[in-house]
Amino acid sequence: MEQIGNRLSESYNGGHRPQGATQGAIRNRVGAALLCAVVLSGCGESAQQANQPEVDYQANAARWIADEFQPSTLSQAEAAAEMAWFSQAAEPFRGMSINVVSETLTTHEYEAETLTRAFFDITGIRVT
């Protein structure tokens, strides 16, 4: 792995490091860029979702608020406003899929089994 890092840092900026840049700092930047590329490659359009009929995301949110997200510190109206924000913010990303990795903990199992379904129903973004 160090050989790869050395080769990447040598090729950085034509083999010349910016003034004051250490090899470790360059390797960190390259690592961060690779991490971003891996994360972004996990996102992709789903042709199946694009062909789906119009979905009522507000009704889906209201159902999740009533059936799953109670009790809550938010009133039903506040929760509905928050879910409307999620739905509206997700519009440009509908039909995409996000790949997630997490530990097998009770909390993460609940998130993977229940909250990912809620997120999809409210936003149109699939989490796998």
C-alpha positions in Angstrom: 0.0 0.0 0.0 2.9 2.4 0.8 4.3 1.8 -2.7 1.0 2.9 -4.2 0.9 6.0 -2.0 4.5 6.8 -2.9 3.7 6.5 -6.7 0.5 8.6 -6.3 2.3 11.3 -4.4 5.2 11.3 -6.9 2.7 11.8 -9.8 0.9 14.5 -7.8 1.3 17.8 -9.7 3.8 16.5 -12.2 6.1 15.0 -9.6 6.5 18.3 -7.8 5.0 18.8 -4.4 3.4 22.2 -3.6 5.6 24.3 -1.4 5.2 23.1 2.2 3.3 20.0 1.4 4.5 16.8 3.1 4.3 13.4 1.6 1.8 12.4 4.3 -0.4 15.4 3.5 -0.4 14.6 -0.2 -1.2 10.9 0.6 -4.1 12.1 2.8 -5.5 14.2 0.0 -5.2 11.4 -2.5 -6.9 9.0 0.0 -9.7 11.5 0.5 -10.2 11.8 -3.2 -10.3 8.0 -3.6 -12.8 7.7 -0.8 -15.1 10.3 -2.4 -14.8 8.5 -5.8 -15.8 5.2 -4.1 -18.8 6.8 -2.3 -20.0 8.6 -5.4 -19.7 5.4 -7.5 -22.2 3.8 -5.2 -24.8 6.3 -6.3 -26.7 5.6 -9.5 -29.9 6.1 -11.3 -32.4 3.3 -11.2 -34.3 2.9 -14.5 -37.0 1.0 -12.6 -37.8 4.0 -10.4 -37.8 6.4 -13.3 -40.7 4.4 -14.9 -42.8 4.3 -11.7 -46.1 6.2 -11.6 -46.3 9.4 -9.6 -45.8 8.7 -5.8 -47.5 10.7 -3.1 -44.5 11.3 -0.8 -46.6 13.5 1.5 -49.1 10.7 2.1 -46.2 8.3 2.7 -44.7 10.6 5.2 -48.0 11.0 7.0 -48.4 7.3 7.2 -44.8 6.8 8.7 -45.4 9.7 11.2 -48.6 8.1 12.4 -47.5 4.4 12.4 -43.8 4.5 13.3 -42.5 7.9 14.4 -44.6 8.2 17.5 -44.2 9.0 20.3 -42.1 12.0 19.4 -40.9 15.3 20.8 -42.3 16.9 17.6 -46.0 17.5 17.2 -47.6 15.8 14.2 -47.6 19.1 12.3 -43.9 19.7 13.1 -43.0 16.1 12.0 -45.0 16.6 8.8 -43.1 19.9 8.0 -39.8 18.1 8.6 -40.8 15.2 6.3 -41.9 17.7 3.7 -38.5 19.2 3.8 -36.8 15.8 3.4 -39.1 15.0 0.4 -38.5 18.4 -1.3 -34.7 18.3 -0.7 -34.6 14.8 -2.2 -36.4 15.7 -5.5 -33.2 15.9 -7.7 -32.0 12.6 -6.3 -35.1 10.5 -6.7 -34.5 7.1 -8.2 -30.9 7.0 -7.0 -29.5 4.2 -4.7 -27.1 4.7 -1.9 -25.0 1.7 -0.7 -24.3 1.7 3.0 -22.1 -0.5 5.2 -22.6 -0.7 9.0 -22.0 -3.0 11.9 -24.5 -5.6 13.0 -25.9 -3.8 16.1 -29.6 -3.7 17.1 -29.8 0.0 16.3 -28.3 -0.6 12.8 -30.6 -3.5 12.2 -33.6 -1.2 12.9 -32.1 1.5 10.6 -31.5 -1.1 7.8 -34.9 -2.8 8.1 -37.2 0.0 9.0 -35.7 3.5 8.5 -34.4 2.7 5.1 -37.9 1.8 4.0 -39.2 5.0 5.5 -36.5 7.0 3.8 -37.3 5.5 0.4 -41.1 6.0 0.9 -40.5 9.7 1.9 -37.7 10.6 -0.5 -37.7 8.1 -3.4 -34.0 7.3 -2.7 -33.2 3.7 -2.1 -30.7 2.8 0.6 -29.2 -0.7 0.3 
